[in-house]
């Protein structure tokens, strides 16, 4: 999402996740509820695209380990003071 910071990306992902979880898919006699687990990371100048994707994937796995159907933001522990 160009021109979107980390917080904006997380808000957008949560809106998508929330809306999707309201949907029910019908297949024959079955009704299926949808869920979405998302990891969000912010691209930083000088970073490779692969690193940004890896960071988002790290956040997604953290979200899955914490219960799924949620949005998790990647926090770079090396940058924290």
Biopython code that builds the backbone (N, CA, C, O; Angstrom):
import numpy as np
from Bio.PDB.StructureBuilder import StructureBuilder

atoms = [
    (1, "UNK", "N", (0.835, -1.164, 0.000)),
    (1, "UNK", "CA", (0.000, 0.000, 0.000)),
    (1, "UNK", "C", (0.893, 1.246, 0.000)),
    (1, "UNK", "O", (1.300, 1.714, 1.063)),
    (2, "UNK", "N", (1.194, 1.772, -1.162)),
    (2, "UNK", "CA", (2.060, 2.955, -1.243)),
    (2, "UNK", "C", (1.510, 4.121, -0.420)),
    (2, "UNK", "O", (0.299, 4.278, -0.262)),
    (3, "UNK", "N", (2.416, 4.917, 0.087)),
    (3, "UNK", "CA", (2.055, 6.117, 0.848)),
    (3, "UNK", "C", (1.215, 5.805, 2.086)),
    (3, "UNK", "O", (0.409, 6.631, 2.514)),
    (4, "UNK", "N", (1.400, 4.630, 2.654)),
    (4, "UNK", "CA", (0.685, 4.226, 3.866)),
    (4, "UNK", "C", (1.706, 3.808, 4.905)),
    (4, "UNK", "O", (2.577, 2.984, 4.628)),
    (5, "UNK", "N", (1.603, 4.372, 6.104)),
    (5, "UNK", "CA", (2.533, 3.979, 7.157)),
    (5, "UNK", "C", (2.063, 2.685, 7.815)),
    (5, "UNK", "O", (1.033, 2.123, 7.444)),
    (6, "UNK", "N", (2.825, 2.229, 8.784)),
    (6, "UNK", "CA", (2.535, 0.959, 9.450)),
    (6, "UNK", "C", (1.155, 0.969, 10.107)),
    (6, "UNK", "O", (0.394, 0.009, 9.982)),
    (7, "UNK", "N", (0.838, 2.057, 10.806)),
    (7, "UNK", "CA", (-0.465, 2.154, 11.471)),
    (7, "UNK", "C", (-1.607, 2.126, 10.448)),
    (7, "UNK", "O", (-2.610, 1.443, 10.654)),
    (8, "UNK", "N", (-1.453, 2.861, 9.358)),
    (8, "UNK", "CA", (-2.478, 2.873, 8.314)),
    (8, "UNK", "C", (-2.656, 1.511, 7.675)),
    (8, "UNK", "O", (-3.777, 1.104, 7.369)),
    (9, "UNK", "N", (-1.547, 0.802, 7.472)),
    (9, "UNK", "CA", (-1.618, -0.550, 6.921)),
    (9, "UNK", "C", (-2.345, -1.497, 7.849)),
    (9, "UNK", "O", (-3.131, -2.334, 7.404)),
    (10, "UNK", "N", (-2.085, -1.367, 9.145)),
    (10, "UNK", "CA", (-2.750, -2.220, 10.130)),
    (10, "UNK", "C", (-4.246, -1.921, 10.182)),
    (10, "UNK", "O", (-5.062, -2.835, 10.302)),
    (11, "UNK", "N", (-4.604, -0.639, 10.091)),
    (11, "UNK", "CA", (-6.026, -0.265, 10.102)),
    (11, "UNK", "C", (-6.729, -0.831, 8.871)),
    (11, "UNK", "O", (-7.824, -1.382, 8.980)),
    (12, "UNK", "N", (-6.108, -0.698, 7.707)),
    (12, "UNK", "CA", (-6.696, -1.228, 6.474)),
    (12, "UNK", "C", (-6.844, -2.750, 6.543)),
    (12, "UNK", "O", (-7.877, -3.295, 6.153)),
    (13, "UNK", "N", (-5.817, -3.428, 7.035)),
    (13, "UNK", "CA", (-5.873, -4.890, 7.152)),
    (13, "UNK", "C", (-6.975, -5.318, 8.105)),
    (13, "UNK", "O", (-7.669, -6.302, 7.846)),
    (14, "UNK", "N", (-7.145, -4.597, 9.198)),
    (14, "UNK", "CA", (-8.198, -4.932, 10.164)),
    (14, "UNK", "C", (-9.582, -4.728, 9.565)),
    (14, "UNK", "O", (-10.489, -5.518, 9.824)),
    (15, "UNK", "N", (-9.755, -3.686, 8.772)),
    (15, "UNK", "CA", (-11.050, -3.459, 8.115)),
    (15, "UNK", "C", (-11.377, -4.609, 7.172)),
    (15, "UNK", "O", (-12.509, -5.092, 7.142)),
    (16, "UNK", "N", (-10.392, -5.042, 6.406)),
    (16, "UNK", "CA", (-10.587, -6.165, 5.482)),
    (16, "UNK", "C", (-10.890, -7.437, 6.264)),
    (16, "UNK", "O", (-11.821, -8.168, 5.926)),
    (17, "UNK", "N", (-10.104, -7.706, 7.311)),
    (17, "UNK", "CA", (-10.306, -8.914, 8.116)),
    (17, "UNK", "C", (-11.683, -8.932, 8.758)),
    (17, "UNK", "O", (-12.368, -9.955, 8.751)),
    (18, "UNK", "N", (-12.080, -7.804, 9.309)),
    (18, "UNK", "CA", (-13.374, -7.702, 9.983)),
    (18, "UNK", "C", (-14.529, -7.921, 9.003)),
    (18, "UNK", "O", (-15.473, -8.656, 9.293)),
    (19, "UNK", "N", (-14.440, -7.281, 7.856)),
    (19, "UNK", "CA", (-15.505, -7.412, 6.853)),
    (19, "UNK", "C", (-15.583, -8.839, 6.340)),
    (19, "UNK", "O", (-16.678, -9.376, 6.175)),
    (20, "UNK", "N", (-14.455, -9.452, 6.088)),
    (20, "UNK", "CA", (-14.426, -10.826, 5.599)),
    (20, "UNK", "C", (-15.018, -11.788, 6.618)),
    (20, "UNK", "O", (-15.697, -12.744, 6.246)),
    (21, "UNK", "N", (-14.766, -11.543, 7.896)),
    (21, "UNK", "CA", (-15.268, -12.463, 8.930)),
    (21, "UNK", "C", (-16.785, -12.385, 9.083)),
    (21, "UNK", "O", (-17.386, -13.254, 9.715)),
    (22, "UNK", "N", (-17.402, -11.370, 8.521)),
    (22, "UNK", "CA", (-18.865, -11.261, 8.545)),
    (22, "UNK", "C", (-19.521, -12.100, 7.444)),
    (22, "UNK", "O", (-20.725, -12.353, 7.486)),
    (23, "UNK", "N", (-18.738, -12.522, 6.477)),
    (23, "UNK", "CA", (-19.256, -13.260, 5.333)),
    (23, "UNK", "C", (-19.458, -14.741, 5.654)),
    (23, "UNK", "O", (-18.726, -15.334, 6.446)),
    (24, "UNK", "N", (-20.464, -15.311, 5.018)),
    (24, "UNK", "CA", (-20.715, -16.748, 5.094)),
    (24, "UNK", "C", (-20.781, -17.257, 3.663)),
    (24, "UNK", "O", (-21.535, -16.732, 2.844)),
    (25, "UNK", "N", (-19.988, -18.280, 3.367)),
    (25, "UNK", "CA", (-19.969, -18.881, 2.040)),
    (25, "UNK", "C", (-20.801, -20.151, 2.094)),
    (25, "UNK", "O", (-20.595, -21.007, 2.955)),
    (26, "UNK", "N", (-21.732, -20.263, 1.176)),
    (26, "UNK", "CA", (-22.579, -21.462, 1.131)),
    (26, "UNK", "C", (-22.089, -22.370, 0.016)),
    (26, "UNK", "O", (-21.887, -21.942, -1.120)),
    (27, "UNK", "N", (-21.903, -23.631, 0.372)),
    (27, "UNK", "CA", (-21.494, -24.652, -0.579)),
    (27, "UNK", "C", (-22.390, -25.859, -0.355)),
    (27, "UNK", "O", (-22.248, -26.579, 0.634)),
    (28, "UNK", "N", (-23.305, -26.069, -1.277)),
    (28, "UNK", "CA", (-24.327, -27.102, -1.133)),
    (28, "UNK", "C", (-25.086, -26.856, 0.170)),
    (28, "UNK", "O", (-25.654, -25.780, 0.359)),
    (29, "UNK", "N", (-25.100, -27.826, 1.056)),
    (29, "UNK", "CA", (-25.832, -27.658, 2.321)),
    (29, "UNK", "C", (-24.941, -27.116, 3.440)),
    (29, "UNK", "O", (-25.384, -26.990, 4.581)),
    (30, "UNK", "N", (-23.715, -26.802, 3.122)),
    (30, "UNK", "CA", (-22.769, -26.325, 4.121)),
    (30, "UNK", "C", (-22.653, -24.796, 4.100)),
    (30, "UNK", "O", (-22.724, -24.168, 3.043)),
    (31, "UNK", "N", (-22.474, -24.225, 5.270)),
    (31, "UNK", "CA", (-22.198, -22.802, 5.406)),
    (31, "UNK", "C", (-20.838, -22.653, 6.076)),
    (31, "UNK", "O", (-20.585, -23.244, 7.126)),
    (32, "UNK", "N", (-19.982, -21.874, 5.472)),
    (32, "UNK", "CA", (-18.626, -21.706, 5.980)),
    (32, "UNK", "C", (-18.380, -20.259, 6.365)),
    (32, "UNK", "O", (-18.660, -19.349, 5.585)),
    (33, "UNK", "N", (-17.857, -20.045, 7.565)),
    (33, "UNK", "CA", (-17.435, -18.717, 7.993)),
    (33, "UNK", "C", (-15.990, -18.535, 7.545)),
    (33, "UNK", "O", (-15.188, -19.468, 7.590)),
    (34, "UNK", "N", (-15.677, -17.337, 7.119)),
    (34, "UNK", "CA", (-14.330, -17.037, 6.651)),
    (34, "UNK", "C", (-13.533, -16.355, 7.750)),
    (34, "UNK", "O", (-14.089, -15.683, 8.619)),
    (35, "UNK", "N", (-12.238, -16.540, 7.696)),
    (35, "UNK", "CA", (-11.343, -15.840, 8.612)),
    (35, "UNK", "C", (-10.088, -15.455, 7.842)),
    (35, "UNK", "O", (-9.803, -15.996, 6.774)),
    (36, "UNK", "N", (-9.351, -14.514, 8.404)),
    (36, "UNK", "CA", (-8.144, -14.033, 7.751)),
    (36, "UNK", "C", (-7.124, -13.664, 8.817)),
    (36, "UNK", "O", (-7.435, -12.942, 9.765)),
    (37, "UNK", "N", (-5.924, -14.157, 8.656)),
    (37, "UNK", "CA", (-4.820, -13.801, 9.536)),
    (37, "UNK", "C", (-3.796, -13.045, 8.701)),
    (37, "UNK", "O", (-3.333, -13.539, 7.673)),
    (38, "UNK", "N", (-3.444, -11.836, 9.151)),
    (38, "UNK", "CA", (-2.598, -10.951, 8.358)),
    (38, "UNK", "C", (-1.405, -10.479, 9.175)),
    (38, "UNK", "O", (-1.529, -10.151, 10.355)),
    (39, "UNK", "N", (-0.260, -10.454, 8.529)),
    (39, "UNK", "CA", (0.922, -9.825, 9.106)),
    (39, "UNK", "C", (1.215, -8.555, 8.327)),
    (39, "UNK", "O", (1.205, -8.561, 7.096)),
    (40, "UNK", "N", (1.474, -7.471, 9.038)),
    (40, "UNK", "CA", (1.721, -6.179, 8.406)),
    (40, "UNK", "C", (3.134, -5.717, 8.754)),
    (40, "UNK", "O", (3.554, -5.773, 9.910)),
    (41, "UNK", "N", (3.856, -5.261, 7.738)),
    (41, "UNK", "CA", (5.197, -4.701, 7.941)),
    (41, "UNK", "C", (5.321, -3.452, 7.083)),
    (41, "UNK", "O", (4.657, -3.317, 6.055)),
    (42, "UNK", "N", (6.177, -2.547, 7.520)),
    (42, "UNK", "CA", (6.387, -1.312, 6.781)),
    (42, "UNK", "C", (7.709, -1.383, 6.027)),
    (42, "UNK", "O", (8.741, -1.745, 6.592)),
    (43, "UNK", "N", (7.667, -1.035, 4.755)),
    (43, "UNK", "CA", (8.886, -0.978, 3.948)),
    (43, "UNK", "C", (9.685, 0.255, 4.355)),
    (43, "UNK", "O", (9.145, 1.358, 4.437)),
    (44, "UNK", "N", (10.957, 0.057, 4.606)),
    (44, "UNK", "CA", (11.838, 1.162, 4.993)),
    (44, "UNK", "C", (12.857, 1.414, 3.885)),
    (44, "UNK", "O", (13.304, 0.477, 3.224)),
    (45, "UNK", "N", (13.222, 2.669, 3.685)),
    (45, "UNK", "CA", (14.213, 3.008, 2.664)),
    (45, "UNK", "C", (15.465, 2.148, 2.835)),
    (45, "UNK", "O", (15.962, 1.968, 3.947)),
    (46, "UNK", "N", (15.955, 1.631, 1.739)),
    (46, "UNK", "CA", (17.171, 0.816, 1.760)),
    (46, "UNK", "C", (16.912, -0.654, 2.037)),
    (46, "UNK", "O", (17.814, -1.479, 1.890)),
    (47, "UNK", "N", (15.711, -0.990, 2.430)),
    (47, "UNK", "CA", (15.363, -2.380, 2.740)),
    (47, "UNK", "C", (15.035, -3.104, 1.436)),
    (47, "UNK", "O", (14.519, -2.491, 0.502)),
    (48, "UNK", "N", (15.326, -4.379, 1.368)),
    (48, "UNK", "CA", (14.917, -5.152, 0.195)),
    (48, "UNK", "C", (13.446, -5.535, 0.333)),
    (48, "UNK", "O", (12.914, -5.642, 1.438)),
    (49, "UNK", "N", (12.817, -5.735, -0.794)),
    (49, "UNK", "CA", (11.424, -6.179, -0.789)),
    (49, "UNK", "C", (11.302, -7.532, -0.093)),
    (49, "UNK", "O", (10.330, -7.785, 0.619)),
    (50, "UNK", "N", (12.280, -8.386, -0.299)),
    (50, "UNK", "CA", (12.266, -9.712, 0.330)),
    (50, "UNK", "C", (12.265, -9.597, 1.857)),
    (50, "UNK", "O", (11.579, -10.361, 2.535)),
    (51, "UNK", "N", (13.038, -8.638, 2.402)),
    (51, "UNK", "CA", (13.077, -8.439, 3.862)),
    (51, "UNK", "C", (11.724, -7.948, 4.376)),
    (51, "UNK", "O", (11.255, -8.393, 5.423)),
    (52, "UNK", "N", (11.106, -7.041, 3.646)),
    (52, "UNK", "CA", (9.800, -6.533, 4.052)),
    (52, "UNK", "C", (8.759, -7.663, 4.062)),
    (52, "UNK", "O", (7.964, -7.775, 4.995)),
    (53, "UNK", "N", (8.772, -8.488, 3.026)),
    (53, "UNK", "CA", (7.845, -9.626, 2.958)),
    (53, "UNK", "C", (8.128, -10.604, 4.093)),
    (53, "UNK", "O", (7.198, -11.131, 4.704)),
    (54, "UNK", "N", (9.400, -10.848, 4.376)),
    (54, "UNK", "CA", (9.768, -11.748, 5.481)),
    (54, "UNK", "C", (9.257, -11.192, 6.811)),
    (54, "UNK", "O", (8.762, -11.948, 7.646)),
    (55, "UNK", "N", (9.373, -9.881, 7.013)),
    (55, "UNK", "CA", (8.880, -9.263, 8.247)),
    (55, "UNK", "C", (7.361, -9.437, 8.379)),
    (55, "UNK", "O", (6.859, -9.761, 9.455)),
    (56, "UNK", "N", (6.635, -9.219, 7.276)),
    (56, "UNK", "CA", (5.179, -9.396, 7.292)),
    (56, "UNK", "C", (4.830, -10.852, 7.580)),
    (56, "UNK", "O", (3.882, -11.133, 8.313)),
    (57, "UNK", "N", (5.583, -11.763, 7.010)),
    (57, "UNK", "CA", (5.351, -13.195, 7.240)),
    (57, "UNK", "C", (5.623, -13.562, 8.696)),
    (57, "UNK", "O", (4.900, -14.370, 9.279)),
    (58, "UNK", "N", (6.657, -12.973, 9.281)),
    (58, "UNK", "CA", (6.958, -13.195, 10.699)),
    (58, "UNK", "C", (5.776, -12.746, 11.561)),
    (58, "UNK", "O", (5.378, -13.444, 12.494)),
    (59, "UNK", "N", (5.226, -11.589, 11.245)),
    (59, "UNK", "CA", (4.073, -11.081, 11.991)),
    (59, "UNK", "C", (2.858, -11.986, 11.792)),
    (59, "UNK", "O", (2.096, -12.211, 12.732)),
    (60, "UNK", "N", (2.673, -12.504, 10.585)),
    (60, "UNK", "CA", (1.539, -13.405, 10.311)),
    (60, "UNK", "C", (1.649, -14.688, 11.142)),
    (60, "UNK", "O", (0.659, -15.146, 11.713)),
    (61, "UNK", "N", (2.836, -15.256, 11.208)),
    (61, "UNK", "CA", (3.013, -16.469, 12.021)),
    (61, "UNK", "C", (2.783, -16.175, 13.499)),
    (61, "UNK", "O", (2.228, -17.009, 14.214)),
    (62, "UNK", "N", (3.196, -15.015, 13.960)),
    (62, "UNK", "CA", (2.924, -14.627, 15.347)),
    (62, "UNK", "C", (1.416, -14.556, 15.586)),
    (62, "UNK", "O", (0.918, -15.024, 16.610)),
    (63, "UNK", "N", (0.699, -13.965, 14.633)),
    (63, "UNK", "CA", (-0.763, -13.874, 14.750)),
    (63, "UNK", "C", (-1.398, -15.261, 14.779)),
    (63, "UNK", "O", (-2.299, -15.519, 15.578)),
    (64, "UNK", "N", (-0.933, -16.145, 13.917)),
    (64, "UNK", "CA", (-1.483, -17.506, 13.896)),
    (64, "UNK", "C", (-1.229, -18.215, 15.225)),
    (64, "UNK", "O", (-2.088, -18.952, 15.709)),
    (65, "UNK", "N", (-0.066, -17.999, 15.809)),
    (65, "UNK", "CA", (0.257, -18.625, 17.088)),
    (65, "UNK", "C", (-0.551, -18.043, 18.247)),
    (65, "UNK", "O", (-0.670, -18.665, 19.302)),
    (66, "UNK", "N", (-1.101, -16.852, 18.045)),
    (66, "UNK", "CA", (-1.882, -16.205, 19.100)),
    (66, "UNK", "C", (-3.386, -16.353, 18.891)),
    (66, "UNK", "O", (-4.174, -15.674, 19.550)),
    (67, "UNK", "N", (-3.785, -17.227, 17.987)),
    (67, "UNK", "CA", (-5.198, -17.526, 17.879)),
    (67, "UNK", "C", (-5.831, -17.354, 16.520)),
    (67, "UNK", "O", (-7.009, -17.677, 16.368)),
    (68, "UNK", "N", (-5.131, -16.874, 15.542)),
    (68, "UNK", "CA", (-5.638, -16.725, 14.181)),
    (68, "UNK", "C", (-6.759, -15.687, 14.081)),
    (68, "UNK", "O", (-7.200, -15.130, 15.086)),
    (69, "UNK", "N", (-7.208, -15.442, 12.850)),
    (69, "UNK", "CA", (-8.256, -14.465, 12.552)),
    (69, "UNK", "C", (-7.970, -13.123, 13.221)),
    (69, "UNK", "O", (-8.799, -12.576, 13.948)),
    (70, "UNK", "N", (-6.778, -12.617, 12.951)),
    (70, "UNK", "CA", (-6.350, -11.364, 13.562)),
    (70, "UNK", "C", (-5.279, -10.698, 12.707)),
    (70, "UNK", "O", (-4.748, -11.298, 11.773)),
    (71, "UNK", "N", (-4.977, -9.469, 13.036)),
    (71, "UNK", "CA", (-3.923, -8.712, 12.362)),
    (71, "UNK", "C", (-2.797, -8.500, 13.362)),
    (71, "UNK", "O", (-3.033, -8.113, 14.506)),
    (72, "UNK", "N", (-1.586, -8.753, 12.926)),
    (72, "UNK", "CA", (-0.418, -8.546, 13.776)),
    (72, "UNK", "C", (0.570, -7.667, 13.011)),
    (72, "UNK", "O", (0.791, -7.863, 11.815)),
    (73, "UNK", "N", (1.156, -6.707, 13.705)),
    (73, "UNK", "CA", (2.121, -5.783, 13.120)),
    (73, "UNK", "C", (3.529, -6.239, 13.479)),
    (73, "UNK", "O", (3.804, -6.601, 14.623)),
    (74, "UNK", "N", (4.424, -6.215, 12.480)),
    (74, "UNK", "CA", (5.815, -6.572, 12.727)),
    (74, "UNK", "C", (6.488, -5.477, 13.532)),
    (74, "UNK", "O", (6.422, -4.300, 13.176)),
    (75, "UNK", "N", (7.131, -5.868, 14.613)),
    (75, "UNK", "CA", (7.876, -4.923, 15.443)),
    (75, "UNK", "C", (9.349, -5.287, 15.359)),
    (75, "UNK", "O", (9.755, -6.387, 15.735)),
    (76, "UNK", "N", (10.134, -4.356, 14.866)),
    (76, "UNK", "CA", (11.570, -4.585, 14.720)),
    (76, "UNK", "C", (12.242, -4.318, 16.057)),
    (76, "UNK", "O", (12.478, -3.166, 16.419)),
    (77, "UNK", "N", (12.548, -5.369, 16.781)),
    (77, "UNK", "CA", (13.139, -5.247, 18.122)),
    (77, "UNK", "C", (14.498, -4.555, 18.088)),
    (77, "UNK", "O", (14.898, -3.935, 19.074)),
    (78, "UNK", "N", (15.211, -4.650, 16.970)),
    (78, "UNK", "CA", (16.528, -4.025, 16.870)),
    (78, "UNK", "C", (16.434, -2.510, 16.882)),
    (78, "UNK", "O", (17.387, -1.836, 17.272)),
    (79, "UNK", "N", (15.290, -1.958, 16.458)),
    (79, "UNK", "CA", (15.141, -0.509, 16.385)),
    (79, "UNK", "C", (14.639, 0.109, 17.682)),
    (79, "UNK", "O", (14.715, 1.325, 17.857)),
    (80, "UNK", "N", (14.121, -0.722, 18.601)),
    (80, "UNK", "CA", (13.583, -0.202, 19.850)),
    (80, "UNK", "C", (14.694, 0.178, 20.793)),
    (80, "UNK", "O", (15.741, -0.468, 20.826)),
    (81, "UNK", "N", (14.471, 1.221, 21.557)),
    (81, "UNK", "CA", (15.471, 1.703, 22.526)),
    (81, "UNK", "C", (15.125, 1.211, 23.906)),
    (81, "UNK", "O", (15.839, 1.506, 24.864)),
]
sb = StructureBuilder()
sb.init_structure("model")
sb.init_model(0)
sb.init_chain("A")
sb.init_seg("    ")
for serial, (resi, resn, name, xyz) in enumerate(atoms, 1):
    if name == "N":
        sb.init_residue(resn, " ", resi, " ")
    sb.init_atom(name, np.array(xyz, "f"), 0.0, 1.0, " ", f" {name:<3s}", serial, name[0])
structure = sb.get_structure()
